[in-house]
Amino acid sequence: MSTDGTGRTGPPPDSGAPTPPAAGAGPPPGAPSDEERARILEQLPVPVGYFGPDVLLTMANRAADDSVGRSEAALLGLRPGEVEPGLFLEGGEGLAGAIERVLRTGQGEPYETHLTDESGEHIWQAALSPVRDAAGEVRGVSVVALDTTDQYWARRRLAVLNKASMRIGSTLDVGRTAEELVALAVEDFADFANVDLLSEVLTGDEARSVLNRESITFHRAAQRSVLEGCPESVVEVGDTHTYDRDSVVGRALVQGEPVRLDLDEEAPGPWTADAGRLRSLRDHEIHAVMVVPLRARGITLGTTLFCRHRTPGAFGAADLQLAAEIVSRAAVCVDNARRYTRERSTALALQRSLLPRRAARQQAVDVTARYVPNTNDAGIGGDWFDVIPLSGARVALVVGDVLGHGLHASATMGRLRTAVRTLADVDLAPDELLTQLDDLALTLDREQPAGGPEGGQVAGATCLYAVYDPATGHCTMARAGHPEPVVARPDGSTEQLRLPSGPPLGLGGQPFGAAEFELPEGSRLALYTDGLIETAGREAGQAVAELRDLLGRTSDSLEEACDTVMETLVPEHPTDDVALLLARTRRLDAGHYAAWDLPADPAVVANARRRAAAQLTRWGLDDAVFTTELVVSELVTNAIRHGSDPIRLRLIRDTALVCEVFDGSSTAPHLRRARTDDEGGRGLLLVASLTERWGTRYTGAGKAIWAEQPLPGAEGPDPV
């Protein structure tokens, strides 16, 4: 390269490089002639046409002629829409209007057209460009078209599949998933669609093989149509129906392959032999059908059916491929929902089996309870309640909540409920019981393997434990991270009882406190889990205020009050489990309770026997006098010898005859067998032999030794 005086670069003088022509010097060497340009246009593999100012076709190349199957001579001078459907003529006035706009505005624009012929549906994308004369005036419009069928179907397939991934399987509900599938199909490529599932899929069970069935029974899970009410269907959603093994549906299911059919209006017999289905085919002019088996993880779950009767074109291979992909994705969602249904059913069955189904024998409170599982996809939670009879006609009311959801949460709930019952049986005070339960939760959590399943941990569980004594009307409560109870007294006043705060179970290191309240007879006490008061769109404080208002309303029926609370506070589709335990307190009257304070003098034992015998006679329990005299004698003597003041004797006529002796000592007696030469040590052995059960519990002032005798004709348990 060299540089001249102007600083411009160029080839060396003797380089031999060609010199470019000066501007306006005419066409460059080798430029095509007009005849060659015409041949280039004629041989272009894409259709090209030209419409004059009167929107008449004045020129078309060979590719354009081939697109409509006619010669150029037959096409020239025609407007769009004046011959059979073709590249430039499909859409009629739509294409003519687009050409007129380009002529008028001088601005090019795109135009898309869909053609249907014996080879199927084709999509053409055309570019409309103005053609100007030397003066710049628009004299016509050139149309260049490309067959974009493959690209169109690829885009459509991706768009529909993307829509399917976002809309199908939004919940772990089999029916909802089926509804989402048919809604998408009718929206995008079918006029009618339905989903039929094998009956065992709805219950969450493994689907049995269809290979050996002569007829296959289905459950109609969902259906959708462009016509209101799905008149094409002869089966309603929720109904069962059958297909023969030799039917199109049966064969598709057995072979596991999708099928598409073009139905001849005169002979739809190959599709089905069922008279009702044949009549529906004819009445609604169904002309195209696709059957796609619903299979996931090698298991046949059901089948899907897609029909056309308003859309004129038949289903093509691209439609079948698209439907198969959508159904394949939906099948995985249905199978996930099936597995979830099975686990949820198992967890719910376990949960209900672990909850009390019949109230224990006790007369301290009238009680009713409700448990409602959540309806979201998290699975059954670990909410629970219990009513535990205690010694001395007392009763324990318990409500708890385990972290997590699913089968493991239900199993953990069962372990905690068993632990509470065991600890309650040794008559621990509420705060002491929660302390022991907290230690147990720590031990159980340490035994869990690292990375164990959600819901299997005990740490974080909450519990409220209350003990009510109908002899005194006192109720002692303690809580471990649980919501405080609400009480409604007979005078109409209500309040949320304030209890010392305690941490959830399994955290350790902090003590639990107890609070004692006096509840008049007829008070209604509500113990509940957080699902009752913590709902979307309502603050917990507002829910507690509503609960107080509902409990304060006069109602003789505890069942009605419980139903009213649940209907008002629990949404139709709760997002968390809800447990509610409602108890109405009773008091022991003179017909069921008697007590005497006794001095620490051995001479008082005989007087205690006489008082007890006289009381039983007044109660009409003469048959129990002899045994009760022996029990009173032994227990009072034991309190005088080994205990301290104050000494108190109580008789309670409840579901059993209870004899209790209180003293000021905290020394617990032990049952042992006396040797033949021992002078004592046979008292408790005699008590244990004569009574149904006996035990010791500690009080704030000492201890109480109690013994129970069965009463003939005692009331049995009532359903919870």
Summary of the structure (lengths in Angstrom):
residues: 720
radius of gyration: 43.7
end to end distance: 104.4
largest distance: 148.4
contacts: 2319
relative contact order: 0.06
helix: 33%
strand: 27%
